[in-house]
Amino acid sequence: MSPVRDKNGFYTYVLQSLKDGKLYTGYTSDLRKRFKQHNDGESTSTKHRVPFELIYYEMCRNEEDARSRELFLKSGMGKRYLNNRLKRFLSLTG
């Protein structure tokens, strides 16, 4: 994983658990740090599903935009968007 470092950006991201294959969507201002926290088991919502692979991210200049995008990607319509956007990748991983 090597996302661009941008101190003025906010990232909406999707992780895939290598343990159970399930996806996790979140947002952060420091993607590298947050990804490490997830894989180190420091997030209570994901610690039982480590390790993770970063499979998708988007950068926004505004925190509210990133949060809105996270909420969209967690919705039914957003999940359909991700499945369509990542269909080739997801079909390879099962």
N, C-alpha and C positions, 0 to 999 in steps of 0.2 A: 504494500500500500504506500503510495506516495502522493497524496493530495497536495495541491498547491497551498502554500501558507500565505494567508492574506489576513492581516490583523484587523481589517475593516469588514470582514465577511462573516456570514453565518451559514452553516452547512446543514442541509437536510440529508440524512443518510439512511441506507438500508444495509443491514448486516444479515448474513445467513449463518445460522448455527451449524457448525460442522458435526455436532453431536446428534441433533435431531432434524436438521434441514429446514427448520422454521425460520421465518424472517422476523426481524425487529427493525422498526423505523423510529428515528429520533432526530433531534436537531441540536446543534452546539456551535460555539464560536471557535472551538479548537478541535478540529476533527482528529488529528493525530493523538492528542491527549485523551479524548473521549474513547477512541478506538482501543487504546491501551487499557483504559479503565475497564471497559467491557471485558477484554480478554484476561485481565488480571483478577476478574471476579469482584470488582469493586462496585458494581451496580447491582442493587438488590433485585431488580426486575429481570436481570439476565444471568446472574452468577451461576445458576444451575444448568445453563446451556452452553457454557464455554467449551471449546474455542469458537471464535467467529471469523468470518471472512467479510471484508467490505465488498459489496457487490454493486453499489450504486450510490452516487452522491450528487447533489446540486449545490451551488453557492448562490447566496442572495446577499445584497448589500444591506438589507434591513432585517432586523431580528423578527419583526412581526410577519414579514413575508416568509421567512424560513419556517416559523411556527405554523403559519397558515398552510404552507406546503406540506409540513409533517401531518397535520390534521387531515388534509386531503388524501395523502397517500395511505393513511390508516382507514379511510372510508371505503365503502364497497366500490365506488367508482374509481378511487385511487388504487385499490388493489387490482382492479381490472386493468388500469393503465400500466401498472408495474408488470403484471403478467404479460401484457402485450409488448411492452418495451423491452423486457428481459426474456422473452419467450425462448430464444435460442439457448441462452445461458441456462435458464431454469430447466429446459428439456434435457440438457446434458447432466445436470446434477440430480435429476429425479424429482 
